[in-house]
Amino acid sequence: MICAERNSEANDEKEKADSVVEPAMKIVRFLTRRLLLIAPLLLIILFLTFMLVRIGDRDPVHMLVGPTATQAEIELVRAQLGLDRPLFEQFYLFVVQLLQGDLGNSWLTGSPVLQDLLARAPATIELIVWGVGLGTVIGVAVGLRAAARPNGAFDQTVRFTSLFGFSIPTYWLGLMMMFIFFYLLGWAPPGMGRISMIITPPPRITGSYLIDALLTGDLAAAQSAFAQLVLPVLCIAIVASAPIIKQVRAIAMEVMSSDALRYVRASGLPPRMEQRVLLRNCATPLITFTATEITSIVGTTALIEYVFAWGGLGQYGLSAIISGDFAAVQGYVLALTVFSVVLLFLADLLILIIDPRANEV
């Protein structure tokens, strides 16, 4: 009898240990598999970007030397930049330098590309965080409300107006925002950077002028930074919220007709419990969609930055593409790739924690 009780206790302890170890092992296997995929993915994207910027009709050498340069001067600059070597040799040297943390120097700014990227990244992150955050909150709330009464007046209105965010060109939206709210109404400051030119930027702490000004107690800088943020953030929020509204509506309507919600209603549970079950079942597809949406918004942000002269990664990348600055273009694409890979990796990890069944490994 005593032996049977001891065996039962041992089995219970083993089951408890397994219940802790098994989820941890799932996460370890998941992380290992994802990390093994990241390296070849980055290498392929680097190679494609490297080749695409070189097979175009842009020749940065002629831009650098000027129209009066002789052929000998052109060949000398080409040799100094390493553009006279075979493409695969150029790519090999680029990868070797990249592994050493060297992305090369921008031919336009004359500064190391990595330094330029790090200096401009906070401006882009600031726009993405505020714009996508606002768009996600609006999209989820409106999508759930529309799904509660499908084909109702609110749902029909939302479905019609969400097409605005899908169809309107991003640059046109930014220009119209400035034309209406700055030129016609005078409610917003001119789109000329992240802070007024007559106000000294706050000391750099986080890279966000608004947060840094609040941390240092500079209310004038905080007010100016907030005023400059409003229009570009609204543009990004409009573009981001439209697909989120339609996706949340579709996901919520599917979950509402599922067996889980039918069981909750049949059990007579309170509406709060029904909302919790609905949100939990919507979480996995919504996180996946939002993560992929953010990666596409990064490209959209480039146009917003260009219109509002924001000075972030997007404006830097577009200027590099237009001018044929190979090193800056490669660094910009690498930064976007790393951002997208890390974001999707974190989204998969969050889904695995919320619902381990979603990532069986």
Residue pairs with C-beta under 8 A, 6 or more apart in sequence:
23 356
26 352
26 356
26 359
26 361
27 349
27 352
27 353
29 361
30 348
30 349
30 352
30 359
30 361
31 349
33 361
34 345
34 348
38 341
38 345
41 337
41 341
42 334
42 337
42 338
42 341
43 95
45 333
45 334
45 337
46 94
46 95
46 98
46 330
46 333
46 334
46 337
47 91
49 329
49 330
49 333
49 334
50 87
50 90
50 91
50 94
50 330
51 87
51 91
53 324
53 326
53 329
53 330
54 87
54 90
54 326
56 324
58 323
58 324
59 324
60 81
60 107
60 323
60 324
60 325
60 326
61 74
61 77
61 78
61 81
61 83
62 69
62 74
63 323
63 324
64 77
64 107
65 73
65 74
65 77
69 77
75 84
78 84
81 107
82 90
82 93
83 90
85 93
94 104
94 330
97 103
97 104
98 334
101 114
102 112
102 114
103 112
103 113
103 114
103 117
103 327
103 330
103 331
103 334
104 112
104 113
104 327
104 330
104 331
105 111
105 112
105 113
105 327
106 112
106 113
106 116
106 320
106 325
106 327
106 328
107 325
107 326
107 327
107 328
108 319
108 320
108 323
108 325
108 328
109 116
109 328
113 327
113 328
113 330
113 331
114 331
116 316
116 328
116 331
117 313
117 316
117 331
117 332
117 335
120 311
120 312
120 313
120 315
120 316
121 207
121 312
121 313
121 335
122 206
122 207
122 208
123 194
123 207
123 305
123 310
123 311
123 312
123 313
124 298
124 301
124 305
124 310
124 312
124 313
124 314
125 207
125 208
126 194
126 207
126 208
126 209
126 210
126 229
126 312
127 229
127 232
127 233
127 236
127 301
127 304
127 305
127 310
127 312
128 236
128 294
128 297
128 298
128 301
130 229
130 233
130 236
131 232
131 233
131 234
131 235
131 236
131 237
131 240
131 297
131 301
132 236
132 237
132 240
132 290
132 293
132 294
132 297
134 233
134 234
134 237
134 240
134 241
135 236
135 237
135 238
135 239
135 240
135 241
135 244
136 240
136 241
136 244
136 290
138 237
138 241
138 244
138 245
139 240
139 241
139 242
139 243
139 244
139 245
139 247
139 248
140 244
140 248
140 286
142 158
142 241
142 245
142 248
143 158
143 244
143 245
143 246
143 247
143 248
143 249
143 251
143 252
144 248
144 249
144 252
144 278
145 154
145 158
146 154
146 155
146 158
146 159
146 245
146 249
147 155
147 248
147 249
147 250
147 252
147 253
147 256
148 252
149 155
150 253
155 249
158 245
158 249
159 246
159 249
162 241
162 242
162 245
162 246
163 242
164 238
164 242
165 238
165 239
165 240
165 241
165 242
165 243
166 242
166 243
168 238
170 235
170 239
170 300
170 303
170 304
171 303
171 304
171 306
171 307
173 235
173 238
173 239
174 191
174 231
174 232
174 235
174 303
174 304
174 307
174 308
175 307
177 188
177 231
177 234
177 235
178 188
178 190
178 191
178 231
178 307
178 308
181 187
181 188
181 231
182 188
182 189
182 190
182 191
182 231
188 227
188 230
188 231
189 196
189 224
189 227
189 228
191 228
191 231
191 232
191 307
191 308
191 309
192 308
192 309
193 228
193 308
193 309
193 310
193 311
194 201
194 209
194 225
194 228
194 229
194 310
194 311
195 201
195 209
195 221
195 224
195 225
195 228
196 224
196 227
196 228
199 220
199 221
199 224
200 221
201 209
201 212
201 221
202 209
202 212
202 213
202 215
202 216
202 218
202 221
202 222
203 212
203 216
204 212
205 211
205 212
205 215
205 216
206 212
206 215
208 225
209 221
209 225
209 228
210 222
210 225
210 226
210 229
213 219
213 221
213 222
213 225
214 222
228 308
231 308
232 304
232 305
232 307
232 308
232 310
235 304
236 297
236 300
236 301
236 304
239 297
239 300
240 293
240 294
240 297
243 289
243 293
244 289
244 290
244 293
247 285
247 286
247 289
248 282
248 286
251 282
251 285
251 286
252 278
252 282
255 261
255 278
255 281
255 282
256 278
258 281
260 277
260 281
261 274
261 277
261 278
261 281
264 273
264 274
264 277
265 274
280 354
283 351
283 354
283 355
284 351
284 354
284 355
284 358
287 347
287 350
287 351
287 354
288 347
288 351
290 347
291 343
291 344
291 346
291 347
292 344
294 343
295 339
295 340
295 343
295 344
298 314
298 336
298 339
298 340
299 314
299 336
301 312
301 314
302 313
302 314
302 315
302 317
302 318
303 314
303 318
304 310
304 314
305 311
305 312
305 313
305 314
305 315
305 318
306 314
306 315
306 318
309 315
313 332
313 335
313 336
316 328
316 332
317 328
317 329
317 332
317 333
317 336
319 325
319 328
320 328
320 329
320 332
321 329
348 359
351 358
351 359
352 358
352 359
